[in-house]
Amino acid sequence: QHIPAFERVIDEAYRVLKQDGIFANYSLNKQKLVKLIYRILGRDWIEEDGYVNQFYLSKANENQRLYIEKTFKGECQARYSEIFFEPGLKITFPGKEGSAIGFVDSLLSNNFGLWSSIARQLSFHAVKK
């Protein structure tokens, strides 16, 4: 999520990864329901890629997935995680070590998109063939 030269980084990851190695790219998800909550609460919601303060911020998108699939020459899997963890709304207790809610959160993480409208993270996973 903090990589302005995304394609260059993916190319390098592919180059250095061993055959049958697993690649995972974690980025912020474009959470539709959370975006609505931000608007209701009058908070800023950053949608577009670019610099925020001193950090580059990019949310996971279809172009990233397609580039990973092209580079790794196969389908990549999408996984949604951090269902309850939302620091922008001051919901950070699920991220604390030993948190029971954090444990449940990890169990709810999935590849099915069930939580796609609220999950904070969207990761793409691919295998180098």
Summary of the structure (lengths in Angstrom):
residues: 129
radius of gyration: 15.7
end to end distance: 25.0
largest distance: 48.0
contacts: 337
relative contact order: 0.26
helix: 36%
strand: 22%
